[in-house]
Amino acid sequence: MTHILTLDLGTTYFKACLFDLRGELAARARRPAIKEAPAPGRCELDPQWFRRTIAELIAEVGRGAGGLAGTAAVAFATQTNSFLLLDRSDRPLTPIILWPDDRARQMADERLQLLSGPALRAATGVPKIGGQFMVAKLLWLRENSPDIWSRTKRICLLSDYLTLWFTGRHAAEAGAAGLTGLLDVHRLSWRPEPCAMLELPSAWLPECVRAGADLGPIRAEAAADLGLPPACRFVVGCLDQYAGAIGAGNIEPGGVSETTGTVLATVRCAERFDADLPPNVFQGPGFAPEIVYQMVFGDVSANLLEAFRNSLPDCPDFEEIVAAAAEIPPGADGLRFDRLAGQPGVAPLFRGLSERHGRGHKVRAILEAVAFALADQVAELCGGVRPAEIRSLGGAARSALWRQIKADVLGCPVTASLCPEPTSLGAAMLAAVALGLGQPAEIVSAWARFGTPANPNPRGYGTGFAGFS
């Protein structure tokens, strides 16, 4: 066997990658997630489209690597709180309802507050349940689609549906399941109280296993349909943000990684759950009992730069506008991007804008705003203690200027993964451990490769972010 196949079930793109057994990327493919909105606030995927797209992605990476015959294992990285309902024959009763789907917003504040509070956080690591959680939309379906509810026999998160297809087992990864607010992350079992409140039979819910669990060879029918060898094993992956952390080598307590992409997410590795974290922090089980991942996320991210770029008449390349920002000094000559304003559009959010401020100033102000938002997240996760290093992922990690701004603001080195698909690499690492290729620390040491760190320049932003001691 020569390769590991990974499937990244992201919100914006689905990706497939093949890695060789040294952690080198051999082939990759991606498709945009084609979402449907049959009514206002809806955000759905067609299950048949999902299966067809996964099959096409696997075929494409197989062609890129000269075939799939040597595929030793498949593992996933996944979004969470995206789900569908199945009947007794495992036929979909609903579309795949994605986490951004907003149909349950109105009932969220009224009904779900009963499920929130100290008991929720202590058991699940989730601070509060909102309208975009699976729980809210299950409640909506129970009340608005009683015929579907009466025929339901399984609930599958998106990665559970993949697992069922490949293995025939109804199994969920504990980190992804934990962020539904229904799982007791200490026992890895479903909490009876909220299930009773939702009138949710426990038989509908999957078994929960840790990331890296080997579920055995994939089903013969799935192997034949997808062109995979019958001996290919299915290894449970994990939540995409946790997979990115693993791919960035963030597997030791105290390690910190960040992703600046569709959202800004910062992940810290810890050795135990912490009941005294700030209210924004989520916690979830890692690939071993002694590994806990703590996470903060927000929408001040690379999406702001994309929105600004798209607002320009010439819609230039990102490299072009970032190069213009590199000519501007720290502080953008007094221009600030108000990352807390929350109004749609970009132009009204600049503060101190004058005739002397050009395109490069505006881009620099956005890069700095995201860097300070990152510093807020890191300070929350680390209790105000400056980390020794930040591992950087996502499209923004490719920008040397943005890494340098982050390092200057944070006051610590920022290092980017050299792998263009670090989230998929993290899933492949889990599979490598399950295949017996090494212990987690050995695989990470051999497979995770990094560029030259961006070291903080004290002349950039003074002594760095004031939130650190």
PASE-753494 format. One line per field, with one value per residue (C-alpha): x, y, z; residue number from 1. Coordinates in steps of 0.1 Angstrom, whole numbers, padded with zeros to 4 digits, always signed. Layout:
N
u <- c(X, ...)
v <- c(Y, ...)
w <- c(Z, ...)
drenmar <- c(NUM, ...)
This chain:
469
u <- c(+0000, +0013, -0012, -0037, -0069, -0085, -0118, -0123, -0160, -0158, -0185, -0172, -0153, -0152, -0116, -0099, -0062, -0038, -0007, +0021, +0033, +0059, +0033, +0039, +0009, +0006, -0026, -0056, -0089, -0117, -0153, -0173, -0201, -0232, -0258, -0295, -0318, -0354, -0368, -0354, -0328, -0324, -0289, -0290, -0271, -0287, -0275, -0272, -0251, -0229, -0223, -0217, -0192, -0173, -0170, -0158, -0132, -0119, -0117, -0098, -0071, -0068, -0060, -0036, -0016, -0017, -0044, -0060, -0049, -0024, -0048, -0043, -0069, -0094, -0100, -0120, -0120, -0154, -0177, -0202, -0239, -0247, -0269, -0297, -0324, -0327, -0355, -0354, -0337, -0311, -0327, -0325, -0357, -0343, -0316, -0283, -0292, -0260, -0250, -0255, -0292, -0312, -0347, -0347, -0335, -0369, -0374, -0338, -0340, -0374, -0368, -0331, -0322, -0335, -0307, -0280, -0264, -0236, -0247, -0244, -0209, -0197, -0210, -0203, -0177, -0203, -0210, -0245, -0268, -0280, -0302, -0275, -0270, -0284, -0305, -0324, -0332, -0342, -0367, -0379, -0383, -0402, -0427, -0429, -0424, -0442, -0445, -0407, -0401, -0424, -0404, -0370, -0347, -0313, -0297, -0264, -0240, -0224, -0193, -0216, -0234, -0200, -0190, -0223, -0218, -0183, -0186, -0222, -0217, -0236, -0207, -0198, -0165, -0166, -0151, -0177, -0205, -0195, -0202, -0238, -0244, -0260, -0229, -0213, -0177, -0164, -0182, -0186, -0223, -0254, -0270, -0304, -0318, -0317, -0327, -0358, -0366, -0364, -0383, -0353, -0349, -0314, -0316, -0316, -0282, -0248, -0222, -0194, -0157, -0125, -0107, -0083, -0105, -0100, -0134, -0120, -0121, -0146, -0177, -0171, -0199, -0184, -0149, -0161, -0182, -0154, -0124, -0108, -0091, -0112, -0084, -0087, -0095, -0118, -0102, -0124, -0111, -0122, -0136, -0118, -0104, -0090, -0076, -0059, -0043, -0030, -0017, +0001, +0018, -0004, -0007, +0011, -0005, +0000, +0003, -0017, -0027, -0050, -0069, -0077, -0102, -0140, -0139, -0111, -0105, -0079, -0073, -0053, -0042, -0048, -0045, -0078, -0111, -0111, -0144, -0131, -0125, -0140, -0176, -0167, -0144, -0155, -0139, -0139, -0122, -0091, -0077, -0066, -0081, -0052, -0058, -0085, -0089, -0101, -0114, -0126, -0139, -0153, -0163, -0135, -0113, -0101, -0137, -0132, -0103, -0123, -0153, -0130, -0113, -0147, -0159, -0131, -0140, -0110, -0113, -0075, -0056, -0050, -0013, -0016, -0036, -0014, +0017, +0002, -0003, +0033, +0043, +0023, +0038, +0023, -0008, -0018, -0011, -0039, -0065, -0085, -0109, -0137, -0140, -0168, -0192, -0210, -0227, -0228, -0203, -0167, -0162, -0183, -0162, -0130, -0123, -0101, -0103, -0089, -0078, -0042, -0054, -0053, -0060, -0029, -0038, -0073, -0059, -0033, -0060, -0080, -0049, -0043, -0079, -0078, -0045, -0059, -0090, -0066, -0048, -0081, -0088, -0053, -0056, -0089, -0075, -0042, -0054, -0034, -0001, +0017, +0023, +0057, +0046, +0015, +0011, -0008, -0031, -0056, -0052, -0039, -0009, +0005, +0009, +0043, +0031, +0000, +0021, +0045, +0017, +0003, +0037, +0042, +0007, +0010, +0046, +0055, +0067, +0040, +0049, +0031, +0027, +0044, +0017, -0010, -0037, -0028, -0063, -0062, -0027, -0040, -0066, -0039, -0018, -0047, -0049, -0011, -0012, -0041, -0022, +0007, +0032, +0042, +0030, +0013, +0044, +0066, +0042, +0039, +0076, +0082, +0052, +0046, +0069, +0071, +0085, +0107, +0089, +0078, +0095, +0080, +0094, +0090, +0091, +0060, +0033, +0052, +0054, +0026, -0010, -0017, -0038, -0007, +0014)
v <- c(+0000, +0034, +0062, +0076, +0092, +0122, +0139, +0174, +0182, +0219, +0246, +0263, +0234, +0197, +0183, +0150, +0145, +0116, +0115, +0091, +0073, +0100, +0127, +0142, +0154, +0133, +0146, +0169, +0180, +0202, +0212, +0241, +0230, +0237, +0249, +0252, +0277, +0266, +0292, +0323, +0313, +0278, +0263, +0228, +0202, +0174, +0141, +0126, +0155, +0149, +0113, +0120, +0148, +0126, +0099, +0124, +0138, +0104, +0095, +0128, +0123, +0087, +0099, +0125, +0099, +0071, +0050, +0042, +0005, +0014, +0033, +0020, +0041, +0069, +0096, +0128, +0163, +0178, +0207, +0200, +0208, +0199, +0169, +0149, +0124, +0089, +0063, +0027, +0018, +0046, +0066, +0104, +0120, +0155, +0173, +0178, +0208, +0228, +0247, +0282, +0273, +0298, +0284, +0279, +0314, +0326, +0297, +0296, +0323, +0311, +0273, +0266, +0287, +0258, +0237, +0263, +0272, +0258, +0222, +0224, +0237, +0214, +0183, +0193, +0221, +0242, +0276, +0282, +0266, +0289, +0287, +0274, +0243, +0209, +0208, +0239, +0225, +0191, +0210, +0229, +0197, +0179, +0208, +0217, +0183, +0157, +0133, +0133, +0131, +0100, +0081, +0090, +0062, +0078, +0112, +0117, +0145, +0151, +0130, +0103, +0100, +0095, +0069, +0050, +0050, +0037, +0013, +0005, +0017, +0046, +0063, +0099, +0115, +0128, +0162, +0170, +0154, +0174, +0207, +0198, +0203, +0168, +0148, +0143, +0147, +0131, +0099, +0100, +0093, +0112, +0132, +0119, +0151, +0172, +0142, +0137, +0174, +0171, +0138, +0124, +0086, +0075, +0048, +0075, +0087, +0072, +0056, +0080, +0072, +0092, +0107, +0081, +0051, +0023, +0011, -0016, -0022, -0002, -0021, -0041, -0023, +0011, +0000, -0013, +0018, +0042, +0023, +0017, -0016, -0039, -0037, +0001, +0009, +0036, +0057, +0082, +0117, +0148, +0183, +0204, +0229, +0202, +0184, +0216, +0219, +0183, +0190, +0221, +0199, +0213, +0181, +0191, +0210, +0247, +0247, +0272, +0273, +0297, +0295, +0327, +0316, +0319, +0324, +0332, +0303, +0298, +0264, +0256, +0221, +0213, +0182, +0185, +0203, +0237, +0248, +0284, +0295, +0327, +0324, +0324, +0293, +0259, +0227, +0192, +0158, +0151, +0119, +0107, +0110, +0133, +0157, +0184, +0211, +0246, +0269, +0304, +0316, +0347, +0363, +0390, +0371, +0368, +0373, +0410, +0411, +0392, +0415, +0446, +0430, +0422, +0458, +0471, +0478, +0459, +0430, +0426, +0395, +0392, +0393, +0427, +0444, +0428, +0440, +0476, +0471, +0462, +0497, +0512, +0516, +0499, +0517, +0525, +0563, +0565, +0545, +0520, +0493, +0490, +0453, +0457, +0477, +0448, +0467, +0451, +0464, +0475, +0512, +0526, +0507, +0526, +0552, +0582, +0579, +0609, +0618, +0606, +0571, +0548, +0512, +0500, +0518, +0502, +0467, +0472, +0484, +0452, +0430, +0448, +0445, +0407, +0405, +0423, +0401, +0371, +0386, +0389, +0352, +0341, +0361, +0345, +0310, +0315, +0335, +0366, +0346, +0351, +0317, +0308, +0304, +0305, +0280, +0296, +0279, +0289, +0310, +0339, +0319, +0321, +0359, +0368, +0403, +0391, +0366, +0395, +0418, +0390, +0383, +0420, +0424, +0392, +0396, +0360, +0341, +0331, +0300, +0287, +0250, +0242, +0218, +0235, +0213, +0211, +0202, +0172, +0164, +0163, +0137, +0117, +0118, +0102, +0075, +0070, +0064, +0040, +0021, +0016, +0038, +0056, +0073, +0107, +0126, +0106, +0111, +0149, +0153, +0135, +0149, +0184, +0208, +0246, +0277, +0303, +0319, +0355, +0369, +0399, +0433, +0455, +0486, +0474, +0479, +0488, +0459, +0440, +0434, +0449, +0418, +0397, +0397)
w <- c(+0000, -0010, -0002, +0021, +0008, +0026, +0021, +0034, +0038, +0041, +0040, +0008, -0009, -0008, -0014, -0019, -0014, -0018, +0004, +0002, +0033, +0039, +0042, +0007, -0012, -0044, -0058, -0049, -0063, -0051, -0060, -0047, -0024, -0045, -0020, -0025, -0009, -0017, +0008, +0026, +0052, +0039, +0031, +0019, -0002, -0023, -0008, -0043, -0054, -0024, -0031, -0068, -0060, -0036, -0062, -0088, -0065, -0056, -0093, -0101, -0075, -0086, -0121, -0107, -0088, -0113, -0097, -0064, -0061, -0034, -0012, +0024, +0042, +0038, +0065, +0066, +0079, +0085, +0093, +0120, +0128, +0092, +0091, +0074, +0085, +0071, +0070, +0081, +0047, +0051, +0024, +0029, +0042, +0041, +0022, +0040, +0061, +0065, +0096, +0081, +0075, +0094, +0094, +0132, +0142, +0155, +0178, +0190, +0216, +0230, +0232, +0232, +0263, +0283, +0269, +0276, +0309, +0331, +0328, +0290, +0291, +0318, +0299, +0263, +0262, +0242, +0258, +0243, +0217, +0190, +0159, +0136, +0158, +0146, +0178, +0168, +0133, +0147, +0169, +0138, +0118, +0146, +0147, +0110, +0093, +0115, +0086, +0080, +0118, +0121, +0094, +0108, +0120, +0119, +0123, +0105, +0107, +0073, +0082, +0097, +0064, +0047, +0073, +0069, +0031, +0033, +0062, +0070, +0105, +0120, +0138, +0147, +0156, +0191, +0184, +0157, +0177, +0208, +0191, +0186, +0224, +0227, +0235, +0269, +0258, +0290, +0286, +0248, +0251, +0243, +0271, +0280, +0293, +0261, +0240, +0262, +0259, +0221, +0221, +0203, +0205, +0214, +0187, +0160, +0171, +0161, +0183, +0192, +0187, +0189, +0160, +0146, +0153, +0127, +0116, +0094, +0056, +0036, +0023, -0008, -0027, -0018, -0028, -0062, -0069, -0059, -0075, -0041, -0031, -0009, +0018, +0021, +0057, +0070, +0097, +0115, +0109, +0129, +0129, +0102, +0127, +0148, +0117, +0107, +0142, +0138, +0104, +0118, +0144, +0172, +0193, +0225, +0254, +0250, +0212, +0193, +0156, +0137, +0104, +0086, +0059, +0057, +0094, +0118, +0141, +0168, +0184, +0215, +0225, +0262, +0284, +0302, +0300, +0318, +0334, +0338, +0303, +0289, +0276, +0239, +0241, +0228, +0239, +0224, +0227, +0207, +0193, +0227, +0262, +0273, +0243, +0244, +0218, +0228, +0201, +0194, +0161, +0146, +0113, +0111, +0087, +0051, +0040, +0047, +0023, -0003, +0000, -0004, -0035, -0050, -0045, -0067, -0103, -0117, -0092, -0090, -0078, -0041, -0046, -0063, -0035, -0008, -0026, -0025, +0013, +0018, +0007, +0036, +0071, +0102, +0113, +0077, +0083, +0108, +0088, +0108, +0097, +0123, +0128, +0153, +0131, +0116, +0088, +0053, +0028, +0033, +0025, +0054, +0079, +0074, +0101, +0096, +0058, +0039, +0004, +0012, +0018, -0013, -0020, -0002, +0030, +0030, +0024, +0052, +0076, +0069, +0074, +0107, +0118, +0113, +0132, +0162, +0161, +0161, +0191, +0209, +0203, +0214, +0246, +0254, +0248, +0266, +0296, +0285, +0284, +0251, +0233, +0222, +0186, +0164, +0136, +0107, +0082, +0056, +0024, +0044, +0056, +0022, +0026, +0041, +0048, +0067, +0087, +0096, +0107, +0129, +0144, +0151, +0167, +0187, +0197, +0189, +0158, +0133, +0112, +0081, +0071, +0038, +0029, +0008, +0024, +0061, +0072, +0048, +0061, +0096, +0086, +0068, +0100, +0119, +0093, +0094, +0132, +0128, +0101, +0126, +0107, +0140, +0171, +0168, +0178, +0154, +0124, +0132, +0134, +0101, +0081, +0093, +0075, +0080, +0064, +0080, +0110, +0108, +0139, +0156, +0149, +0180, +0158, +0140, +0167, +0198, +0222, +0206, +0218, +0252, +0261, +0268, +0299)
drenmar <- c(1, 2, 3, 4, 5, 6, 7, 8, 9, 10, 11, 12, 13, 14, 15, 16, 17, 18, 19, 20, 21, 22, 23, 24, 25, 26, 27, 28, 29, 30, 31, 32, 33, 34, 35, 36, 37, 38, 39, 40, 41, 42, 43, 44, 45, 46, 47, 48, 49, 50, 51, 52, 53, 54, 55, 56, 57, 58, 59, 60, 61, 62, 63, 64, 65, 66, 67, 68, 69, 70, 71, 72, 73, 74, 75, 76, 77, 78, 79, 80, 81, 82, 83, 84, 85, 86, 87, 88, 89, 90, 91, 92, 93, 94, 95, 96, 97, 98, 99, 100, 101, 102, 103, 104, 105, 106, 107, 108, 109, 110, 111, 112, 113, 114, 115, 116, 117, 118, 119, 120, 121, 122, 123, 124, 125, 126, 127, 128, 129, 130, 131, 132, 133, 134, 135, 136, 137, 138, 139, 140, 141, 142, 143, 144, 145, 146, 147, 148, 149, 150, 151, 152, 153, 154, 155, 156, 157, 158, 159, 160, 161, 162, 163, 164, 165, 166, 167, 168, 169, 170, 171, 172, 173, 174, 175, 176, 177, 178, 179, 180, 181, 182, 183, 184, 185, 186, 187, 188, 189, 190, 191, 192, 193, 194, 195, 196, 197, 198, 199, 200, 201, 202, 203, 204, 205, 206, 207, 208, 209, 210, 211, 212, 213, 214, 215, 216, 217, 218, 219, 220, 221, 222, 223, 224, 225, 226, 227, 228, 229, 230, 231, 232, 233, 234, 235, 236, 237, 238, 239, 240, 241, 242, 243, 244, 245, 246, 247, 248, 249, 250, 251, 252, 253, 254, 255, 256, 257, 258, 259, 260, 261, 262, 263, 264, 265, 266, 267, 268, 269, 270, 271, 272, 273, 274, 275, 276, 277, 278, 279, 280, 281, 282, 283, 284, 285, 286, 287, 288, 289, 290, 291, 292, 293, 294, 295, 296, 297, 298, 299, 300, 301, 302, 303, 304, 305, 306, 307, 308, 309, 310, 311, 312, 313, 314, 315, 316, 317, 318, 319, 320, 321, 322, 323, 324, 325, 326, 327, 328, 329, 330, 331, 332, 333, 334, 335, 336, 337, 338, 339, 340, 341, 342, 343, 344, 345, 346, 347, 348, 349, 350, 351, 352, 353, 354, 355, 356, 357, 358, 359, 360, 361, 362, 363, 364, 365, 366, 367, 368, 369, 370, 371, 372, 373, 374, 375, 376, 377, 378, 379, 380, 381, 382, 383, 384, 385, 386, 387, 388, 389, 390, 391, 392, 393, 394, 395, 396, 397, 398, 399, 400, 401, 402, 403, 404, 405, 406, 407, 408, 409, 410, 411, 412, 413, 414, 415, 416, 417, 418, 419, 420, 421, 422, 423, 424, 425, 426, 427, 428, 429, 430, 431, 432, 433, 434, 435, 436, 437, 438, 439, 440, 441, 442, 443, 444, 445, 446, 447, 448, 449, 450, 451, 452, 453, 454, 455, 456, 457, 458, 459, 460, 461, 462, 463, 464, 465, 466, 467, 468, 469)
